[in-house]
């Protein structure tokens, strides 16, 4: 219905998580069982635990010389949905939808609370943005960034995305001090636009008489803001500008400093304003999402060998932005998630949980804690103090290696195998075969696209790309080439041989054309005036046809008319 879309932003971005059922029972393969401080080789599950939660991991069995069997974890998928990259594909769908909304109707974002990750991207994709002075627009929290950078660079979210940043980089149009002012700014903005796209412009009775003179007179140089909205003179008297008093709202004041831009009323009529400013500071950006969303050719997104794609960087290229044309792939060693492992463990594997993990896995700590419990029950206070000191010392000694373990545990959620298992990439493509793979895939996509165009031309614009592809697949599987075998659809050579023979689907195309013409004639039949002009239109059509084709058409019409 093309109604205005108001986005009230207050969120924490894409959800993050780890597989808790694996976290609770994984074991560590130490480099030296008696000296865990020397490091570890892998994390694993016992056969008993693997039997219980094997569906949550991708693992391989290792047999020790002692006969012990261990299931070494290669990838953690998790039983619960919503732990990592699958949330980013949801974010991609939201980004595509909001970007499309900006093209189709009026969009406006009000950052009433902290907005993070995809929430921050939406604030930009909707273009028009109002920010509360005490709320940031950020992609990642400052503490996670500090952890990744290895030093304390940022001390608050406001340093990353407060109004001093966003109001000067072109993201934020207006800043407000509180929600009442924010809602007032929204209503003011809405008063300048039609109730829906294509609707009538809202014109109000002016409180400032349209006939009044412009009283502001520049002296040495013209103040553009005074020329627009008026100003007080040296005596404190109001000197009116060109537009209605108190109606001008300046936008992007801190960004495009060579111009003054905003909206005002002129005799109650909403207008947009661009005026020349004398300062010279400007910058510009690009919108990847919008270009991908509207692209009509095949797009392959491939995370290469040792490549990483995380957070907002993933969101702007996700296949769901344009699922008809974008396909995502990853190399076997590629990684992807909401955050880097170092940032993830800051949130999901904090020191308290590292200590709990030590208490579960380290036999010395288990023994010392058992002795401590016994000392408590016996009231041996001196022994208790000694044991508590030993426990703290042991925990301090093991903390670095357990931080490495936690990082490895988080990394196992980032693998390309997990991306494929969650369906956020189409396939894992090994580096050495990537050239041939994408060559074949591109040939297939081009062939499909050309056939989609033929089908849509036959059926009319009402047929979507996906519907056209569904028809093509059905025709192919029903053909003598495929013989109903579903796996034949992935056989490129079989598809090419079927597609290149127009006789395989010419009758289907003719049926679509008949349906298209029938729909057009039914639309004509719904209008009595159109029906009256049908004979003249038909006569004009026949007059433009070749004689042989015209005779054939006349003969067919006579048959139909009986």
WODA-V559559 format. One record per backbone hydrogen bond with DSSP energy under -0.5 kcal/mol. NH is the residue of the N-H (numbers start at 1). CO is the residue of the C=O. If there is no record, write none. Layout:
nh=NH co=CO
nh=NH co=CO
//
This chain:
nh=4 co=195
nh=5 co=106
nh=6 co=4
nh=7 co=5
nh=7 co=108
nh=8 co=6
nh=9 co=7
nh=9 co=110
nh=10 co=8
nh=11 co=114
nh=17 co=83
nh=20 co=18
nh=22 co=19
nh=23 co=19
nh=24 co=20
nh=25 co=22
nh=26 co=22
nh=27 co=44
nh=29 co=42
nh=30 co=28
nh=31 co=39
nh=32 co=39
nh=35 co=32
nh=38 co=35
nh=39 co=36
nh=41 co=29
nh=42 co=29
nh=44 co=27
nh=45 co=71
nh=47 co=69
nh=50 co=46
nh=51 co=47
nh=52 co=48
nh=53 co=49
nh=54 co=50
nh=56 co=53
nh=57 co=54
nh=58 co=75
nh=59 co=57
nh=60 co=72
nh=62 co=70
nh=64 co=62
nh=64 co=68
nh=67 co=64
nh=70 co=62
nh=71 co=45
nh=72 co=60
nh=72 co=70
nh=73 co=43
nh=74 co=58
nh=74 co=72
nh=75 co=58
nh=76 co=412
nh=77 co=56
nh=77 co=75
nh=78 co=56
nh=87 co=84
nh=88 co=84
nh=89 co=85
nh=90 co=86
nh=91 co=87
nh=92 co=88
nh=93 co=89
nh=94 co=90
nh=95 co=91
nh=96 co=92
nh=97 co=93
nh=98 co=94
nh=99 co=95
nh=100 co=96
nh=101 co=97
nh=102 co=98
nh=103 co=99
nh=104 co=100
nh=105 co=101
nh=108 co=5
nh=109 co=128
nh=110 co=7
nh=111 co=109
nh=111 co=130
nh=112 co=9
nh=112 co=110
nh=113 co=9
nh=115 co=136
nh=117 co=138
nh=119 co=116
nh=120 co=117
nh=121 co=117
nh=122 co=118
nh=123 co=119
nh=124 co=120
nh=125 co=121
nh=126 co=122
nh=127 co=124
nh=128 co=126
nh=130 co=109
nh=131 co=174
nh=132 co=111
nh=133 co=176
nh=135 co=132
nh=137 co=161
nh=138 co=115
nh=138 co=136
nh=145 co=141
nh=146 co=142
nh=147 co=143
nh=148 co=144
nh=149 co=145
nh=150 co=146
nh=151 co=146
nh=153 co=151
nh=159 co=156
nh=160 co=156
nh=160 co=157
nh=161 co=157
nh=162 co=158
nh=165 co=162
nh=166 co=162
nh=167 co=163
nh=168 co=165
nh=169 co=165
nh=171 co=166
nh=172 co=166
nh=173 co=129
nh=174 co=129
nh=176 co=131
nh=182 co=178
nh=183 co=179
nh=184 co=180
nh=185 co=181
nh=186 co=182
nh=187 co=183
nh=188 co=184
nh=189 co=185
nh=190 co=186
nh=191 co=187
nh=192 co=189
nh=193 co=190
nh=195 co=200
nh=197 co=2
nh=199 co=196
nh=203 co=201
nh=204 co=202
nh=204 co=268
nh=209 co=207
nh=212 co=209
nh=215 co=213
nh=215 co=240
nh=216 co=240
nh=219 co=221
nh=224 co=222
nh=227 co=223
nh=228 co=224
nh=229 co=225
nh=230 co=226
nh=231 co=239
nh=233 co=237
nh=236 co=233
nh=239 co=231
nh=240 co=238
nh=242 co=227
nh=243 co=228
nh=244 co=265
nh=247 co=244
nh=249 co=263
nh=251 co=261
nh=252 co=173
nh=253 co=173
nh=255 co=252
nh=256 co=252
nh=257 co=255
nh=257 co=281
nh=259 co=256
nh=260 co=275
nh=261 co=251
nh=261 co=259
nh=262 co=273
nh=263 co=249
nh=264 co=271
nh=266 co=269
nh=267 co=265
nh=269 co=266
nh=270 co=202
nh=270 co=268
nh=271 co=264
nh=273 co=262
nh=275 co=260
nh=277 co=258
nh=279 co=257
nh=288 co=286
nh=291 co=287
nh=292 co=288
nh=293 co=289
nh=294 co=290
nh=295 co=292
nh=299 co=325
nh=301 co=299
nh=301 co=327
nh=302 co=300
nh=303 co=329
nh=304 co=302
nh=307 co=304
nh=309 co=335
nh=311 co=337
nh=313 co=310
nh=314 co=310
nh=314 co=311
nh=315 co=311
nh=316 co=312
nh=317 co=314
nh=318 co=314
nh=318 co=315
nh=321 co=318
nh=322 co=319
nh=325 co=322
nh=326 co=322
nh=327 co=299
nh=329 co=301
nh=330 co=427
nh=331 co=303
nh=334 co=331
nh=335 co=307
nh=336 co=414
nh=337 co=309
nh=344 co=340
nh=345 co=341
nh=346 co=342
nh=347 co=343
nh=347 co=344
nh=348 co=344
nh=349 co=345
nh=354 co=350
nh=355 co=351
nh=356 co=352
nh=357 co=353
nh=358 co=354
nh=359 co=355
nh=360 co=356
nh=361 co=357
nh=362 co=358
nh=363 co=361
nh=366 co=362
nh=367 co=363
nh=368 co=364
nh=369 co=365
nh=370 co=366
nh=371 co=367
nh=372 co=368
nh=373 co=369
nh=374 co=370
nh=375 co=371
nh=376 co=372
nh=377 co=373
nh=378 co=374
nh=379 co=375
nh=379 co=376
nh=380 co=375
nh=381 co=379
nh=384 co=380
nh=385 co=381
nh=386 co=382
nh=387 co=383
nh=388 co=384
nh=389 co=385
nh=390 co=386
nh=391 co=387
nh=392 co=388
nh=393 co=389
nh=394 co=390
nh=395 co=391
nh=396 co=392
nh=397 co=393
nh=398 co=394
nh=399 co=395
nh=400 co=396
nh=402 co=398
nh=403 co=399
nh=404 co=400
nh=405 co=401
nh=406 co=402
nh=407 co=403
nh=408 co=404
nh=409 co=405
nh=410 co=406
nh=411 co=407
nh=412 co=408
nh=413 co=410
nh=414 co=411
nh=416 co=332
nh=416 co=334
nh=419 co=415
nh=420 co=416
nh=421 co=417
nh=422 co=418
nh=423 co=420
nh=424 co=419
nh=425 co=419
nh=426 co=328
nh=427 co=328
nh=429 co=330
nh=429 co=427
nh=430 co=428
nh=433 co=430
nh=434 co=431
nh=437 co=433
nh=438 co=434
nh=439 co=435
nh=440 co=436
nh=441 co=437
nh=442 co=438
nh=443 co=439
nh=444 co=440
nh=445 co=441
nh=446 co=442
nh=447 co=443
nh=448 co=444
nh=449 co=445
nh=450 co=446
nh=451 co=447
nh=452 co=448
nh=453 co=449
nh=454 co=450
nh=455 co=451
nh=456 co=452
nh=457 co=453
nh=458 co=454
nh=459 co=455
nh=460 co=456
nh=463 co=460
nh=464 co=462
nh=468 co=464
nh=469 co=465
nh=470 co=466
nh=471 co=467
nh=472 co=468
nh=473 co=469
nh=474 co=470
nh=475 co=471
nh=476 co=472
nh=477 co=473
nh=478 co=474
nh=479 co=476
nh=482 co=476
nh=483 co=479
nh=484 co=477
nh=485 co=482
nh=486 co=484
nh=488 co=485
nh=489 co=486
nh=490 co=487
nh=491 co=488
nh=492 co=490
nh=495 co=491
nh=496 co=492
nh=497 co=493
nh=498 co=494
nh=499 co=495
nh=500 co=496
nh=501 co=497
nh=501 co=498
nh=502 co=500
nh=504 co=501
nh=505 co=502
nh=506 co=502
nh=509 co=505
nh=510 co=506
nh=511 co=507
nh=512 co=508
nh=513 co=509
nh=514 co=510
nh=515 co=511
nh=516 co=512
nh=517 co=513
nh=518 co=514
nh=519 co=515
nh=520 co=516
nh=521 co=517
nh=522 co=518
nh=523 co=519
nh=524 co=520
nh=525 co=521
nh=526 co=522
nh=527 co=524
nh=531 co=527
nh=532 co=528
nh=533 co=529
nh=534 co=530
nh=534 co=531
nh=535 co=531
nh=537 co=533
nh=538 co=534
nh=539 co=535
nh=540 co=536
nh=541 co=537
nh=542 co=538
nh=543 co=539
nh=544 co=540
nh=544 co=541
nh=545 co=542
nh=550 co=546
nh=551 co=547
nh=552 co=548
nh=553 co=549
nh=554 co=550
nh=555 co=551
nh=556 co=552
nh=557 co=553
nh=558 co=554
nh=559 co=555
nh=560 co=556
nh=561 co=557
nh=562 co=558
nh=562 co=559
//
